[in-house]
Amino acid sequence: MKILHVETGRHLYGGAQQVIYLTRALQERGIDNTLVCSADSGVDTAARDAGIPVRNIDCAGDHDLAFAFRLRQQVLDEKPDIIHCHSRRGGDFLGGLAATGTSVPAVISRRVDSAESSLIAGLRYRPFRKVIAISNNIAEALRRSGLGADRVTVIRSAVDTETFLAPPNREAFRSEFGLSDTDIVIAAVGQLISRKGHRYLLEAVAQIKTRLPDLKLIIFGQGVLENELREQTARLGLGGTVQFAGFRHDLDDYLACVDLLVHPALAEGLGVAALKAAAAAIPVIGFAAEGLNEAVADGETGILVSPKDVDALGEAIAHLAENPVLRRTLGEAGRARMRSEFSIGSMADAHVQLYESILSDRP
């Protein structure tokens, strides 16, 4: 079996990393993979490092018809059994356009839960035999957009639990970020955009700062709201409490060194950062938004509170910050859940079954 994967994103964010997880696991199962991606992108570098065959075709966005033409030519040259498009930017409309008329069946992974009209959804997904939703939340959003249940299948994103088994270098972490041994460290991981809810987290931390003077917040990520969030941090008097760490390629090395992950997203496809934290045995606090409530088992692997409830968010952070035994209990439960329900092996096997079912139905 030969799969041609298409990932047009430039950064190695959660979705692109899932592509690397999948293609590497498929290779281990004897499946031939080729990844189409932009040259010198984060996913390009990661794929080459993992020994995944790469074909570079740059994509300038949804209107780059030249990309569709070049991708179609690649399909004709490669002659794959299935085309698997992974990204929304150029990978859905243009990926579907490239596959149309080639006789090669195509599937697409959907990683976001934003609503779209039945007209747009019909056009976007018409060329694809199956739409793979990474959570039940996204599957439901697709059905609300008019896709039939037979067109949608749920295969959850995975986390590389093996990455987090080695003991973390806490001394190096605290030195890197200027932390003392007594600091209680919480991390937030995600793009600095409105739906990730960082403003609510900053307000919550401001409320409990006096109660927990050793509390420190490290915000990992970059985005259009960075200046606004920095201004809010200064306005709330959190200059000595909060630091912005930007996008870090070595984040996985440090995740197990924090005491809590707080993920205050107002909407989430699933929440890869929450999955990684759980795999690192770190409890997760967040809003009970659709998607995140699949990544976090409330009361078992972390705490979920009502969206935008700053008081409840602050109380949950303070409660776990003051209870190290409970943090360990929730963290270990999270790690066990990731190994049993979100493993890369299970995710890859589900894709293989899907590919085989599509090929067996092909005329």
C-alpha positions in Angstrom: 0.0 0.0 0.0 1.3 3.5 -0.9 0.0 6.7 0.7 0.7 10.2 -0.6 0.3 12.6 2.4 -0.3 16.3 1.9 0.6 18.8 4.6 0.8 22.5 3.6 1.4 24.1 7.0 4.8 25.8 7.5 5.2 25.2 11.3 5.4 22.1 13.3 2.3 22.7 15.3 0.2 20.0 16.7 -1.5 18.9 13.5 1.7 18.7 11.5 3.3 16.7 14.3 0.4 14.3 14.1 1.4 13.8 10.4 4.9 12.8 11.4 3.6 10.4 14.1 1.3 8.8 11.6 3.7 8.4 8.6 6.5 7.1 10.9 4.1 4.5 12.4 2.8 3.5 9.0 6.4 2.9 7.8 6.9 0.6 10.7 3.9 -1.4 9.5 5.4 -1.8 6.0 3.4 0.9 4.3 5.0 3.1 1.7 4.6 6.9 2.4 5.5 10.0 0.6 4.9 13.4 2.2 4.2 16.5 0.1 5.0 19.7 2.0 6.6 23.1 1.6 10.4 23.3 1.4 12.2 24.4 4.6 9.0 24.2 6.6 8.9 22.7 10.1 7.2 19.5 8.9 9.7 19.2 6.1 12.6 19.2 8.5 10.9 16.8 10.9 10.0 14.4 8.1 13.5 14.3 6.7 14.9 13.7 10.2 12.5 10.8 10.6 13.5 9.3 7.3 10.2 9.9 5.6 10.4 10.5 1.8 9.5 14.1 1.0 8.4 15.9 -2.2 8.5 19.7 -1.8 5.6 21.6 -3.4 5.1 25.1 -1.9 1.5 26.2 -1.3 0.6 29.9 -1.1 -2.9 29.3 0.2 -6.4 28.3 -0.8 -6.2 30.2 -4.1 -2.9 28.8 -5.3 -4.1 26.8 -8.3 -0.6 26.2 -9.4 -0.1 24.1 -6.3 -3.1 22.0 -7.3 -1.7 21.5 -10.7 1.7 20.5 -9.4 0.2 18.2 -6.8 -1.9 16.5 -9.5 1.2 15.9 -11.5 2.8 14.4 -8.4 -0.1 12.1 -8.0 0.2 10.9 -11.6 3.9 10.4 -11.1 3.8 8.6 -7.7 0.7 6.5 -8.5 -0.3 6.1 -4.8 -3.2 4.0 -3.6 -4.6 6.8 -1.5 -4.1 10.5 -1.2 -4.4 11.7 2.5 -4.7 15.5 2.9 -4.0 16.7 6.4 -4.2 20.5 6.4 -6.9 23.0 5.8 -4.9 25.8 4.2 -4.8 24.7 0.6 -5.0 21.0 1.5 -8.7 20.7 1.3 -10.1 22.6 -1.8 -6.8 22.3 -3.7 -6.0 18.8 -2.5 -9.4 17.6 -3.5 -9.1 19.4 -6.9 -5.8 17.7 -7.5 -7.3 14.3 -6.8 -10.4 14.7 -8.9 -10.3 12.6 -12.1 -7.2 10.7 -11.2 -9.0 7.6 -10.0 -7.0 7.7 -6.8 -9.3 7.8 -3.7 -8.7 10.7 -1.3 -9.3 11.2 2.4 -8.9 14.3 4.5 -8.2 14.9 8.2 -10.3 17.6 10.0 -8.6 19.1 13.1 -10.7 22.1 13.8 -14.3 22.4 15.0 -15.3 25.7 13.5 -18.8 25.8 11.9 -19.3 26.1 8.2 -22.3 26.2 5.9 -23.6 23.1 4.2 -22.8 24.7 0.9 -19.1 25.3 1.8 -18.8 21.9 3.5 -20.3 20.2 0.4 -17.8 21.8 -1.9 -14.9 21.3 0.4 -15.4 17.6 1.1 -17.0 16.4 -2.1 -13.8 15.0 -3.6 -13.0 13.0 -0.5 -14.1 9.4 0.2 -13.9 9.9 4.0 -13.4 12.8 6.3 -11.4 11.9 9.4 -12.4 13.8 12.5 -9.8 13.8 15.3 -12.5 14.0 18.0 -16.2 13.3 18.5 -16.7 17.1 18.8 -15.4 17.7 15.3 -17.4 14.8 13.9 -20.5 16.4 15.3 -19.6 19.7 13.7 -19.2 18.0 10.4 -22.6 16.4 10.7 -24.2 19.7 11.5 -22.6 21.0 8.3 -24.5 18.4 6.4 -22.1 15.5 5.9 -23.7 12.1 6.2 -22.5 9.9 9.1 -21.2 7.4 6.5 -18.7 10.0 5.3 -17.2 10.8 8.7 -15.0 8.6 10.8 -13.4 9.5 14.2 -9.7 8.7 14.7 -8.4 10.6 17.7 -5.0 12.3 17.6 -2.2 10.5 19.4 0.6 11.4 21.7 4.1 9.9 21.8 4.1 8.6 25.4 7.6 7.2 25.0 9.0 10.8 24.7 8.0 11.6 28.3 9.3 8.4 30.0 12.8 9.7 30.6 13.3 11.6 33.9 13.1 15.3 33.1 16.1 17.6 33.8 14.4 19.9 36.3 17.6 21.7 37.2 18.3 22.7 33.5 14.6 23.8 33.2 14.7 26.1 36.2 18.0 27.5 35.1 16.7 28.2 31.6 13.7 30.1 32.9 15.2 31.7 36.0 13.1 29.8 38.5 13.8 29.0 42.1 13.4 25.6 43.7 10.3 26.8 45.6 8.4 28.2 42.6 5.2 26.5 41.6 5.3 26.5 37.8 2.2 26.4 35.5 2.5 26.4 31.7 0.1 27.4 29.0 0.8 26.1 25.5 -0.8 27.3 22.3 -1.0 30.0 19.7 -1.6 33.5 21.1 -5.0 33.9 19.5 -8.4 34.8 20.9 -9.9 31.3 21.1 -7.1 30.0 23.2 -8.3 32.1 26.1 -5.0 33.4 27.6 -6.7 36.6 28.8 -8.8 34.6 31.2 -5.8 32.8 32.5 -4.0 36.1 33.2 -7.0 37.4 35.1 -7.2 34.1 37.2 -3.5 34.3 38.0 -3.8 37.9 39.1 -6.6 36.9 41.5 -4.5 34.2 43.3 -1.1 36.0 43.2 -1.3 37.1 46.8 -2.5 33.7 47.9 0.4 31.9 46.0 3.4 34.3 45.9 5.6 31.5 44.5 3.4 30.9 41.5 5.0 31.4 38.1 3.3 31.2 34.7 5.2 30.4 31.5 3.3 31.0 28.3 4.6 29.0 25.3 3.5 30.0 21.9 3.3 32.9 19.4 0.6 34.8 17.7 -1.2 38.0 16.8 -2.3 38.7 20.4 1.2 38.7 22.0 1.5 42.5 22.4 -2.0 42.7 23.8 -1.3 39.9 26.3 2.0 41.5 27.3 0.1 44.8 28.0 -2.5 42.9 30.0 0.3 41.2 32.0 1.8 44.6 32.9 -1.6 46.2 33.7 -2.4 43.3 36.1 1.0 43.7 37.8 2.2 40.2 36.8 5.6 41.3 35.4 7.4 39.1 38.0 5.0 36.2 37.7 4.5 35.7 33.9 7.0 35.2 31.2 6.4 34.7 27.5 8.6 31.9 26.1 7.6 32.0 22.4 7.4 28.9 20.2 9.9 26.3 21.4 11.0 23.3 19.4 12.3 21.8 22.6 9.1 22.1 24.5 8.7 18.4 24.9 12.0 18.3 26.9 10.5 20.7 29.4 6.9 19.8 29.7 7.4 17.2 32.5 9.2 19.9 34.6 6.2 22.0 35.2 3.7 21.4 38.0 0.5 22.2 36.0 -0.7 22.8 32.5 -3.5 25.3 32.2 -5.3 25.2 28.8 -8.1 27.9 28.9 -9.2 27.4 25.3 -12.8 28.4 24.5 -13.0 26.0 21.6 -10.7 23.1 20.8 -10.6 20.4 18.2 -9.1 18.1 20.8 -6.1 19.7 22.5 -2.7 18.2 21.7 -1.0 20.2 24.4 -3.3 18.6 27.0 -2.5 15.2 25.6 1.2 15.8 25.9 0.9 17.1 29.4 -1.0 14.1 30.5 1.6 11.8 28.9 4.2 13.6 30.9 2.1 12.9 34.1 1.2 16.6 34.5 -2.4 17.4 35.5 -4.4 19.7 33.2 -6.7 22.5 34.1 -9.0 24.1 31.5 -12.4 25.2 30.4 -15.0 22.5 29.8 -15.0 23.3 26.1 -16.0 20.8 23.4 -12.9 18.8 22.4 -10.9 19.5 25.6 -13.4 17.4 27.6 -12.3 14.5 25.5 -8.6 15.1 26.2 -9.1 15.6 29.9 -11.2 13.4 32.2 -12.5 15.9 34.7 -11.7 14.9 38.3 -9.5 12.0 37.1 -6.7 13.5 35.1 -7.3 17.2 35.7 -10.0 19.8 36.4 -12.4 21.4 34.0 -14.4 24.5 34.8 -17.1 26.5 33.0 -15.8 28.5 30.1 -14.8 32.1 30.9 -15.3 31.5 34.6 -12.2 33.3 35.9 -13.0 32.7 39.6 -13.4 28.9 39.1 -10.3 28.8 37.0 -8.2 30.6 39.6 -9.6 28.4 42.4 -8.8 25.2 40.4 -5.2 26.4 39.9 -4.8 27.3 43.6 -6.3 24.0 44.7 -3.8 21.9 42.7 -0.9 24.2 43.4 -1.5 23.7 47.1 -1.9 19.9 46.9 1.1 18.1 45.5 -0.2 14.7 46.3 -3.3 15.3 44.3 -1.2 16.6 41.4 0.7 13.4 41.3 -2.4 11.3 41.5 -4.1 13.1 38.6 -0.8 13.1 36.6 -0.3 9.4 36.9 -3.9 8.7 35.9 -3.4 11.0 32.9 -0.3 9.1 31.8 -2.1 5.8 32.1 -5.0 7.1 30.0 -2.8 8.4 27.3 -1.0 5.0 27.0 -4.3 3.1 26.8 -6.5 5.4 24.7 -4.3 7.8 22.8 -1.3 5.8 21.6 0.4 6.3 18.2 0.0 2.6 17.5 -3.8 2.7 18.0 -4.1 5.8 15.8 -2.0 4.2 13.0 -3.9 0.9 13.1 -7.2 2.8 12.8 -5.8 4.6 9.7 -4.7 1.3 8.2 -8.1 -0.2 8.7 -9.7 2.9 7.0 -7.3 2.8 4.1 -8.0 -0.9 3.6 -11.7 -0.5 3.7 -11.6 2.2 1.1 -9.4 0.1 -1.2 -11.6 -2.9 -0.8 -14.6 -0.9 -1.9 -12.9 0.7 -4.9 -14.3 -0.6 -8.3 
